[in-house]
Amino acid sequence: MKSTQPSASKQAGNAVPVLLGLLAVVVIVFVGYMVVNKNNDNSSDTASTSMSDSSSSKSMDADSDGVTVGGAKMVKTKDIVDNAVNAKNVTTVVAAVKAAGLVDTLKGDGPFTVFAPNNAAFEALPAGTVDTLLKPENKAKLAGILTYHVVPGTYTSADLKVMAAKGEAVKTVQGEELKFVNENNQIMIVDAKGDKVAIETSDVISSNGVTHVIKSVLMPIN
C-alpha cells in the first residue's frame, strides 16, 4: 500500500507562500506604524508652533495699550519718547524735543502728561516758525514752549473731563496753566492766550505717563 503523507520537498514548497505572506503582513504593519507615527510628530510640531505663535501674540497684546498713533501701536511698557519716535504723525515734536534737550527729561520716571501737537499743528504755524525755533540760539525759547505742553502727574481723558466740569486748571512744567472745557461732549484744552485746542488721540499710555495727541500748538504768554 502506498503512503499518502506528503513528501518533505512538497511540505517545504507549501511553506514558502505562507512565509512570504506573513512577511508581507509584517512589512505592511511596520510601514503603517511609521506613517502614523510621523503624522503624529508633525501634528505635535504644528501644535507646538501654533501655541508658541499664540503665546507671542498674547504677549504683544498684553504690552500694547490698544491705541495706534501714526500707524504705530503704542506699547505701555515703553516710555513716552520711545513710543513717540514710532509714530509718523508726531515727528516734528519729536525733533523739537531732541533739539531742546528734553529727551532725558521725558524718558525719566515722571509721571507726566504730555499734550503732543501733531505734524499738521506745526505746519499751521506762520511760515519759518519751526525752522527758527529749531536753531541752537533759540533752544531756551523752544524748551519753554515744549514744557508748556507737559504737566506733572497722569491725567487721562476722564480726569480732564472732571476738571472741565469743575473749572479746574493744571500748572505746566513751564509754569503757566492750562484749562479745559467740554464743548459738545468733546474736551478742549484752553491755553494761556485763550485759544482752544482739540484732542486728536487721547489716553496713549506709556510706562512713565500718558500722552494726548492734539491738533494745534499750545502757546504760553511768556
Backbone bond lengths (Angstrom), bond angles and torsions (degrees), N, CA, C in turn:
res aa  C-N    CA-C-N  psi(-1)  N-CA   C-N-CA  omega(-1)  CA-C   N-CA-C  phi
1 M - - - 1.471 - - 1.517 108.54 -
2 K 1.393 115.47 136.65 1.469 120.40 -179.64 1.508 111.46 -81.93
3 S 1.303 115.92 143.27 1.490 120.80 178.00 1.518 109.12 -78.79
4 T 1.409 116.63 141.72 1.487 122.40 179.29 1.509 111.84 -98.46
5 Q 1.325 120.82 -1.20 1.478 124.01 -179.30 1.517 109.50 -71.20
6 P 1.371 118.18 131.06 1.467 121.42 -179.00 1.511 111.08 -61.29
7 S 1.301 114.53 149.24 1.453 119.21 178.31 1.514 110.72 -73.35
8 A 1.323 118.12 164.30 1.474 122.92 -179.46 1.506 111.18 -62.25
9 S 1.337 116.65 -35.76 1.464 119.03 -177.81 1.516 110.85 -67.98
10 K 1.389 114.46 -38.48 1.464 117.43 178.63 1.530 111.21 -67.07
11 Q 1.340 117.89 -39.09 1.460 122.09 179.12 1.538 109.94 -60.58
12 A 1.332 115.18 -43.63 1.472 119.34 179.41 1.514 110.31 -63.63
13 G 1.345 115.66 -39.79 1.465 119.41 -179.98 1.509 111.64 -64.99
14 N 1.311 117.38 -38.10 1.470 120.51 178.95 1.513 111.86 -70.38
15 A 1.311 118.08 -28.93 1.476 121.73 -176.60 1.527 112.05 -74.16
16 V 1.323 118.37 -26.89 1.472 121.74 -176.24 1.518 112.65 -60.50
17 P 1.344 118.61 -50.48 1.475 118.18 178.29 1.517 112.96 -59.26
18 V 1.338 115.88 -37.54 1.468 119.60 -179.59 1.517 110.51 -63.34
19 L 1.347 115.60 -45.39 1.463 119.63 179.54 1.517 111.59 -63.57
20 L 1.332 116.44 -41.56 1.463 120.35 178.39 1.520 111.06 -62.57
21 G 1.321 115.47 -38.76 1.468 119.66 178.82 1.515 111.64 -64.31
22 L 1.356 115.72 -43.70 1.464 119.68 178.76 1.521 111.11 -63.81
23 L 1.328 116.33 -40.14 1.460 120.95 179.47 1.532 110.82 -62.95
24 A 1.311 116.44 -40.88 1.473 120.91 178.38 1.521 110.92 -62.27
25 V 1.333 116.21 -41.74 1.469 120.56 179.12 1.528 110.52 -62.07
26 V 1.355 115.11 -44.03 1.461 119.77 179.92 1.527 110.73 -60.74
27 V 1.337 116.27 -44.10 1.465 120.74 -179.99 1.516 110.69 -62.16
28 I 1.325 117.16 -45.51 1.474 121.38 -179.62 1.528 110.82 -60.52
29 V 1.330 115.77 -45.13 1.475 119.99 -179.85 1.514 110.39 -63.25
30 F 1.336 117.27 -43.06 1.475 121.17 -178.87 1.535 111.06 -63.28
31 V 1.346 116.14 -47.12 1.465 120.31 179.28 1.523 110.71 -61.19
32 G 1.341 116.11 -42.80 1.462 119.94 178.78 1.516 111.78 -61.17
33 Y 1.317 116.02 -40.70 1.466 120.36 178.54 1.525 111.62 -62.32
34 M 1.347 115.97 -43.90 1.465 120.37 -178.97 1.520 111.06 -64.27
35 V 1.329 117.97 -40.92 1.473 121.47 179.61 1.512 110.96 -63.80
36 V 1.325 116.39 -47.49 1.471 120.70 -179.89 1.517 110.70 -61.88
37 N 1.336 115.89 -43.28 1.464 120.38 -178.77 1.524 111.21 -63.90
38 K 1.346 116.77 -39.44 1.466 120.97 179.28 1.517 110.65 -65.70
39 N 1.340 115.88 -41.53 1.467 120.06 178.08 1.510 111.73 -62.30
40 N 1.325 115.50 -38.96 1.464 119.83 177.90 1.518 111.23 -64.14
41 D 1.365 115.76 -39.93 1.468 120.07 178.52 1.513 110.73 -64.18
42 N 1.354 116.68 -42.70 1.465 120.59 179.21 1.509 111.09 -63.38
43 S 1.340 116.17 -40.83 1.467 120.62 178.45 1.510 110.50 -62.61
44 S 1.346 115.25 -40.42 1.458 119.94 179.55 1.513 111.29 -64.16
45 D 1.375 115.47 -42.62 1.461 119.78 179.45 1.516 111.18 -64.34
46 T 1.355 115.78 -42.19 1.470 120.19 -179.95 1.515 110.51 -63.03
47 A 1.336 115.55 -43.52 1.454 119.77 -180.00 1.515 111.11 -63.66
48 S 1.360 115.08 -40.32 1.465 119.73 179.54 1.518 111.00 -63.62
49 T 1.359 115.94 -44.06 1.467 120.24 179.13 1.507 110.56 -63.30
50 S 1.349 115.61 -42.44 1.468 120.43 -179.85 1.519 111.24 -61.71
51 M 1.341 115.03 -42.69 1.465 119.46 179.47 1.512 110.64 -65.29
52 S 1.360 116.67 -38.90 1.464 120.79 179.24 1.514 111.01 -64.19
53 D 1.366 116.36 -45.14 1.466 120.43 179.47 1.514 110.50 -63.53
54 S 1.342 115.51 -41.21 1.463 119.75 -179.87 1.516 110.82 -63.38
55 S 1.343 115.82 -41.73 1.459 120.53 179.74 1.515 111.16 -63.34
56 S 1.351 116.09 -41.90 1.460 121.02 179.27 1.516 110.78 -63.68
57 S 1.346 115.71 -41.86 1.465 120.57 179.99 1.523 110.70 -64.10
58 K 1.343 116.51 -42.02 1.457 120.28 179.31 1.519 110.91 -64.89
59 S 1.350 115.97 -36.56 1.461 119.90 178.91 1.517 110.88 -63.41
60 M 1.360 117.09 -43.03 1.456 121.36 179.63 1.521 110.33 -65.82
61 D 1.347 116.30 -40.99 1.456 120.36 178.72 1.515 110.93 -63.84
62 A 1.328 116.60 -35.12 1.460 120.44 -178.98 1.521 110.85 -67.90
63 D 1.356 116.14 -35.02 1.459 120.29 179.58 1.524 112.46 -77.25
64 S 1.329 116.48 -30.37 1.464 119.76 -177.16 1.518 111.03 -73.90
65 D 1.350 115.66 145.53 1.464 118.45 176.43 1.522 110.39 -93.47
66 G 1.351 117.16 3.76 1.451 121.08 175.45 1.511 115.35 85.36
67 V 1.340 118.20 -0.39 1.465 122.11 -178.82 1.520 109.92 -104.74
68 T 1.333 115.58 133.97 1.460 121.05 176.83 1.517 109.26 -108.13
69 V 1.331 116.68 128.60 1.460 122.33 179.45 1.527 108.13 -126.22
70 G 1.312 116.94 123.27 1.453 120.73 178.48 1.507 113.58 56.32
71 G 1.325 116.99 37.07 1.456 121.65 178.33 1.515 115.10 82.87
72 A 1.319 117.92 -1.69 1.470 121.33 -179.43 1.522 110.60 -114.31
73 K 1.317 115.38 138.02 1.452 120.20 178.16 1.522 109.17 -81.23
74 M 1.307 116.48 125.51 1.457 120.77 -177.60 1.530 110.84 -77.22
75 V 1.321 114.67 140.76 1.465 120.72 -175.48 1.524 109.37 -116.30
76 K 1.312 116.13 122.74 1.462 120.39 -173.12 1.528 113.99 -70.49
77 T 1.338 117.48 -14.10 1.459 119.71 177.66 1.527 111.92 -87.14
78 K 1.330 117.65 -7.65 1.465 121.65 175.67 1.524 109.92 -93.27
79 D 1.346 116.80 155.14 1.464 118.71 178.36 1.528 110.09 -80.28
80 I 1.334 115.80 176.31 1.461 121.93 -174.88 1.529 111.97 -57.89
81 V 1.325 117.26 -44.85 1.463 121.30 -177.83 1.521 111.14 -67.56
82 D 1.339 117.70 -46.10 1.459 121.03 -177.66 1.526 112.03 -64.44
83 N 1.323 117.60 -29.29 1.457 120.10 174.08 1.525 110.62 -74.10
84 A 1.335 116.51 -43.34 1.466 121.12 -175.54 1.528 112.68 -63.17
85 V 1.328 117.34 -36.57 1.476 119.65 -176.16 1.524 112.16 -66.16
86 N 1.326 117.88 -16.17 1.456 120.56 179.53 1.524 113.27 -91.64
87 A 1.333 117.00 -8.49 1.464 121.47 -176.98 1.528 110.43 -94.37
88 K 1.315 117.12 122.68 1.465 121.74 -174.62 1.532 113.49 -73.14
89 N 1.326 118.47 -17.41 1.467 119.92 -175.69 1.523 113.91 -95.64
90 V 1.345 117.46 3.87 1.472 119.24 178.30 1.532 110.34 -129.23
91 T 1.314 116.52 30.18 1.469 120.12 -177.47 1.533 112.46 -66.93
92 T 1.338 116.93 -30.26 1.463 119.45 -179.57 1.520 111.51 -67.85
93 V 1.323 117.07 -45.03 1.461 119.46 179.99 1.525 110.71 -67.55
94 V 1.327 117.45 -32.34 1.468 120.54 176.61 1.529 109.30 -64.48
95 A 1.336 116.52 -43.98 1.466 120.46 177.96 1.521 110.75 -62.87
96 A 1.325 116.18 -38.17 1.463 120.61 179.70 1.525 111.48 -66.97
97 V 1.318 116.35 -40.27 1.473 121.00 178.17 1.523 110.15 -61.62
98 K 1.327 116.52 -40.54 1.469 120.47 178.30 1.528 110.46 -66.31
99 A 1.344 116.32 -43.91 1.470 120.52 -178.65 1.518 111.94 -64.85
100 A 1.333 116.47 -31.97 1.463 121.01 -178.96 1.528 112.50 -84.96
101 G 1.330 117.25 -4.22 1.470 120.56 179.94 1.519 113.39 71.35
102 L 1.343 116.43 32.37 1.470 120.09 -176.22 1.533 113.38 -105.59
103 V 1.328 116.24 7.31 1.465 119.13 -177.88 1.521 111.44 -60.61
104 D 1.325 117.37 -50.01 1.470 120.53 -178.62 1.528 111.20 -61.47
105 T 1.330 116.46 -36.00 1.466 120.15 179.16 1.523 110.85 -62.43
106 L 1.338 116.20 -48.22 1.464 120.40 -176.68 1.528 113.03 -79.20
107 K 1.341 116.39 -6.07 1.455 120.19 172.34 1.532 110.62 -97.95
108 G 1.337 115.71 1.13 1.459 120.94 -179.31 1.512 112.27 -73.75
109 D 1.321 115.26 -178.15 1.463 120.77 -175.50 1.529 112.76 -64.23
110 G 1.350 116.71 -34.83 1.466 118.57 -178.08 1.521 111.27 67.30
111 P 1.326 118.19 -140.81 1.464 124.59 3.14 1.529 112.70 -79.21
112 F 1.330 115.57 156.39 1.454 122.27 178.78 1.521 110.51 -126.56
113 T 1.318 114.57 153.32 1.460 121.08 166.29 1.520 105.95 -114.32
114 V 1.335 115.65 120.76 1.463 120.83 -176.86 1.526 109.97 -113.60
115 F 1.329 115.99 128.51 1.456 121.80 173.05 1.528 106.02 -100.39
116 A 1.335 116.19 99.48 1.460 121.79 -171.60 1.531 111.40 -97.70
117 P 1.335 118.02 112.54 1.470 119.99 177.60 1.524 110.99 -65.72
118 N 1.325 116.93 139.22 1.460 119.30 176.06 1.527 110.15 -76.96
119 N 1.313 116.55 173.62 1.468 120.55 -177.39 1.526 112.17 -59.82
120 A 1.330 116.57 -37.78 1.466 120.64 -179.80 1.526 111.45 -62.62
121 A 1.326 116.45 -31.58 1.469 120.29 179.07 1.525 110.98 -64.15
122 F 1.313 116.93 -41.60 1.470 120.58 178.38 1.532 111.21 -71.66
123 E 1.339 115.96 -34.76 1.462 119.55 178.94 1.530 111.59 -66.72
124 A 1.330 116.46 -24.70 1.461 120.92 -179.43 1.535 112.85 -78.43
125 L 1.329 117.20 -12.05 1.464 120.69 177.35 1.536 109.61 -69.92
126 P 1.322 117.34 158.60 1.474 120.09 177.89 1.525 111.73 -51.58
127 A 1.301 115.90 144.47 1.467 121.33 -177.65 1.523 111.79 -52.75
128 G 1.327 116.12 132.92 1.458 121.78 177.32 1.515 114.68 87.47
129 T 1.345 117.66 -8.04 1.469 120.51 -177.77 1.527 111.86 -60.80
130 V 1.328 116.04 -49.71 1.470 119.98 -177.30 1.523 111.01 -63.61
131 D 1.333 116.38 -45.83 1.467 119.77 179.85 1.527 111.40 -59.38
132 T 1.315 116.04 -38.50 1.472 120.68 179.52 1.522 110.88 -67.03
133 L 1.336 115.84 -43.68 1.465 120.32 -178.29 1.536 111.77 -66.61
134 L 1.315 116.67 -28.48 1.463 119.77 -177.56 1.528 113.31 -80.94
135 K 1.328 116.68 -5.06 1.465 119.79 178.33 1.526 110.16 -71.49
136 P 1.333 117.60 142.23 1.473 121.33 -177.44 1.531 114.07 -53.07
137 E 1.337 117.03 -36.77 1.464 119.39 -178.47 1.533 113.38 -69.24
138 N 1.346 116.77 -14.21 1.468 120.66 179.70 1.536 112.27 -106.85
139 K 1.320 115.63 18.75 1.466 120.86 -176.83 1.532 112.01 -57.95
140 A 1.317 117.64 -42.66 1.470 120.88 -178.09 1.531 110.87 -65.17
141 K 1.343 116.70 -42.14 1.461 120.18 179.83 1.521 110.62 -65.85
142 L 1.328 115.84 -41.36 1.466 120.34 178.12 1.522 110.75 -62.56
143 A 1.330 116.47 -43.54 1.467 120.67 178.71 1.523 110.89 -61.41
144 G 1.338 116.81 -37.22 1.456 120.54 178.94 1.521 112.12 -64.27
145 I 1.340 116.01 -41.49 1.470 119.79 178.89 1.528 110.84 -67.44
146 L 1.318 115.56 -43.44 1.464 119.34 -178.24 1.527 112.66 -66.66
147 T 1.326 116.82 -42.55 1.474 119.38 179.74 1.524 111.81 -69.84
148 Y 1.335 116.12 -15.25 1.471 119.49 173.18 1.533 110.09 -72.31
149 H 1.308 116.37 -15.25 1.462 121.79 177.73 1.533 112.73 -95.87
150 V 1.326 115.89 4.93 1.470 120.37 -177.22 1.516 109.95 -120.23
151 V 1.345 115.51 132.17 1.465 122.06 179.63 1.526 109.19 -122.75
152 P 1.319 118.45 131.52 1.473 119.70 175.85 1.524 110.58 -63.84
153 G 1.308 116.68 139.39 1.462 120.36 -179.11 1.523 111.59 98.63
154 T 1.322 115.62 171.72 1.461 121.69 -179.57 1.520 109.93 -110.28
155 Y 1.336 115.89 119.17 1.462 121.66 179.53 1.527 109.13 -125.26
156 T 1.321 115.66 106.74 1.463 120.84 177.72 1.522 109.55 -80.83
157 S 1.320 116.70 174.65 1.461 120.62 178.66 1.527 111.28 -60.85
158 A 1.324 116.99 -32.65 1.472 120.17 177.28 1.528 110.34 -65.51
159 D 1.337 116.79 -39.15 1.471 120.90 177.85 1.530 110.57 -66.35
160 L 1.334 116.55 -41.21 1.466 120.54 179.82 1.526 110.83 -63.47
161 K 1.319 116.42 -36.37 1.468 120.98 178.89 1.519 111.03 -65.06
162 V 1.326 116.01 -41.01 1.462 120.56 178.39 1.526 110.36 -64.78
163 M 1.331 116.81 -43.68 1.465 120.74 179.44 1.524 111.53 -65.01
164 A 1.326 116.16 -36.12 1.465 119.81 177.35 1.520 110.40 -63.54
165 A 1.322 116.91 -41.37 1.469 121.40 -179.90 1.525 111.40 -66.42
166 K 1.330 116.50 -33.07 1.471 120.96 -178.38 1.530 112.86 -91.68
167 G 1.326 116.29 -7.88 1.465 119.44 -177.91 1.516 112.77 72.14
168 E 1.328 116.95 27.81 1.461 121.20 -178.20 1.529 111.64 -86.66
169 A 1.312 115.83 155.99 1.467 122.38 178.15 1.527 108.91 -123.85
170 V 1.332 115.51 161.13 1.462 120.41 176.24 1.523 108.83 -123.17
171 K 1.325 115.71 147.07 1.460 120.94 179.01 1.514 109.47 -91.66
172 T 1.317 117.11 130.05 1.461 121.40 -178.98 1.526 110.93 -83.89
173 V 1.325 116.06 170.02 1.457 121.01 176.34 1.528 110.20 -62.63
174 Q 1.332 116.84 -31.37 1.466 121.65 178.89 1.523 111.77 -67.94
175 G 1.320 117.19 -27.68 1.459 121.26 177.02 1.516 115.09 120.53
176 E 1.340 117.39 -26.27 1.455 120.22 178.41 1.531 110.38 -89.16
177 E 1.323 116.35 169.51 1.464 120.52 -172.41 1.525 113.44 -102.06
178 L 1.310 113.92 160.27 1.462 123.06 170.59 1.526 107.93 -124.20
179 K 1.321 115.74 140.77 1.458 120.78 176.75 1.526 109.04 -118.26
180 F 1.310 115.49 170.22 1.460 120.18 -176.53 1.519 109.98 -138.06
181 V 1.334 116.42 141.54 1.466 121.74 176.75 1.523 108.58 -133.09
182 N 1.321 114.78 153.54 1.455 121.01 178.73 1.522 108.66 -107.54
183 E 1.325 116.35 110.59 1.454 121.14 179.03 1.523 109.87 -117.96
184 N 1.340 115.16 115.41 1.465 120.48 -178.80 1.526 111.71 54.62
185 N 1.318 114.48 43.16 1.470 123.11 178.39 1.528 112.44 63.65
186 Q 1.328 115.99 25.69 1.459 121.44 174.77 1.522 109.19 -124.21
187 I 1.329 116.00 127.52 1.458 120.15 -179.18 1.525 109.82 -76.94
188 M 1.323 115.43 127.99 1.461 121.73 177.24 1.523 108.30 -115.81
189 I 1.324 115.59 141.92 1.471 121.07 177.04 1.519 107.78 -94.80
190 V 1.330 116.36 134.25 1.466 120.89 179.66 1.527 107.94 -112.12
191 D 1.339 116.52 118.15 1.461 119.20 -178.41 1.531 111.55 -86.66
192 A 1.315 115.42 -177.79 1.470 120.93 -174.26 1.525 112.60 -63.58
193 K 1.326 116.72 -23.04 1.465 120.84 -179.70 1.524 112.41 -90.66
194 G 1.335 115.77 -0.21 1.462 120.42 178.78 1.514 114.67 88.71
195 D 1.338 117.36 2.30 1.464 120.28 178.68 1.533 110.37 -76.86
196 K 1.328 115.34 139.92 1.458 120.78 179.75 1.533 110.11 -99.79
197 V 1.307 114.90 132.19 1.462 121.04 -176.49 1.531 110.21 -122.39
198 A 1.330 115.89 130.87 1.465 120.72 -179.15 1.528 111.23 -87.74
199 I 1.313 114.94 154.10 1.468 121.72 177.77 1.525 109.07 -95.39
200 E 1.321 116.03 127.70 1.475 121.18 178.41 1.525 111.02 -85.41
201 T 1.316 117.43 -50.00 1.468 122.96 178.98 1.514 108.45 -134.23
202 S 1.309 116.68 122.90 1.466 120.25 -177.06 1.521 111.46 -106.45
203 D 1.322 114.24 162.58 1.472 122.59 170.78 1.530 114.45 57.14
204 V 1.324 115.68 51.41 1.471 120.26 172.41 1.529 106.22 -87.12
205 I 1.307 116.00 105.22 1.466 121.32 -172.49 1.530 111.15 -86.28
206 S 1.323 116.08 130.07 1.467 122.78 175.11 1.525 108.70 -124.51
207 S 1.313 116.03 175.85 1.466 120.16 -176.99 1.527 112.21 -68.39
208 N 1.341 116.77 -23.72 1.475 119.37 -177.58 1.522 113.15 -122.60
209 G 1.327 115.62 28.07 1.462 117.91 174.80 1.512 113.72 149.04
210 V 1.321 115.40 -157.57 1.459 121.79 -178.30 1.521 109.59 -136.28
211 T 1.323 116.05 145.27 1.460 121.69 179.28 1.524 109.61 -120.51
212 H 1.344 116.09 139.61 1.455 121.86 171.81 1.529 106.41 -118.81
213 V 1.322 117.57 119.63 1.467 120.91 177.65 1.524 107.67 -79.71
214 I 1.347 116.85 126.62 1.463 120.88 -174.67 1.533 111.17 -117.37
215 K 1.337 115.90 163.88 1.462 121.64 -170.76 1.536 114.66 -95.80
216 S 1.322 116.88 -5.33 1.482 119.96 178.26 1.513 108.69 -144.11
217 V 1.332 116.18 162.74 1.459 121.65 177.86 1.515 108.84 -86.99
218 L 1.340 115.47 129.23 1.463 120.90 177.44 1.539 108.27 -78.31
219 M 1.316 116.68 134.22 1.464 119.08 -177.23 1.531 111.62 -119.20
220 P 1.322 117.18 121.53 1.475 120.88 176.65 1.529 109.52 -75.86
221 I 1.314 116.25 165.29 1.468 120.20 177.75 1.512 110.08 -73.45
222 N 1.333 117.56 -44.54 1.463 121.62 -178.82 1.519 111.85 -101.27
